[in-house]
Amino acid sequence: MAQKNSKDNALLNVTPFMKNRIVAVLLLAPACIILFTVVAYPLLYNLIMSFQDINLLRPGGTPFIGLENYKTILSDPIFWRALSHTAIWVISIVAFEMFLGVSSAIILNQKLRFKGVFRGLMLIPWTIPGVVAAFTWRWMYDARFGILNHFLVETGILNEAIAWLGNYNTALAAVIVPQIWKNFPFVMILTLAALQSIPVELYEVAKVDGATFWQQLRYITLPSIKPTLYLASLLTTIWSFNAFSMIWILTEGGPAHASEVLTTFVYKRSFQAFNFGESTATAVIMFGILFVFVILYGKKIFGGGE
């Protein structure tokens, strides 16, 4: 009898736990299904396509060809040029966005008159739609009517106007600048929020001890906002790596692939050459590069690395 009572008590203790687990599974199921539908399934389908010969100019099935798409892509010099341009693009944008964003946040965190007005003005580039910003800069770069050439020629900096977007030597830099201008306010917002969370008492004690502005910046400000800087640099890296609209509207990767990056390379293989097998193979390579970066960066942030 005692043994039966103990079994009944055990069932009573397990049942609420099991009920809670069932409820938890039911509540998480819709989110898991949506996540699988919009993330996992497209990734898996894209991976399968990268092993097939999918060319809309040659209809008649999608045969499995193994690693041929990857061999074709990796033997294409334009791919390697696009990869190198992507590295330059990402490093330049992240470096300047972090510098401008953090510097602007530190300045706007000081006691200034009309500080709210300045903060609002600094947010304008970020609030402008990307397509609008791209066409605005395209007009500014125009060799005949652009305000940039007009200013540089009138001030004597240039002897004649330059086709910034049509010159092989200036095209890549010319598309990097608008991207930095467009997105650095995001870093500024994150940094400004982090700065306002630092206790004022730390700065007061530092001033009493005779610390200069640069010493306060080095030993108080930057260490306090380090997690925010890590997050901002991670997000800007991912967004820059996947950026497309600014480059495509300004140069379409030209002239002569001077501003070609991986995103424009994939677009051309997909919607100009109609070779979706090679384009998906390139997309898989891009995903692999970004995945490795995120894993290593995640270990840096969450693994306690310095």
Secondary structure as UniProt FT lines:
FT   HELIX           2..35
FT   HELIX           36..40
FT   HELIX           41..49
FT   TURN            50..51
FT   TURN            56..57
FT   TURN            66..67
FT   HELIX           68..74
FT   HELIX           77..108
FT   TURN            113..114
FT   HELIX           115..122
FT   HELIX           124..127
FT   HELIX           130..140
FT   TURN            143..145
FT   HELIX           147..154
FT   TURN            155..156
FT   TURN            164..166
FT   TURN            168..170
FT   HELIX           171..195
FT   TURN            196..197
FT   HELIX           200..208
FT   TURN            209..210
FT   HELIX           213..216
FT   HELIX           217..221
FT   HELIX           222..224
FT   HELIX           226..241
FT   HELIX           245..250
FT   TURN            251..253
FT   TURN            256..259
FT   HELIX           262..271
FT   HELIX           276..302
//
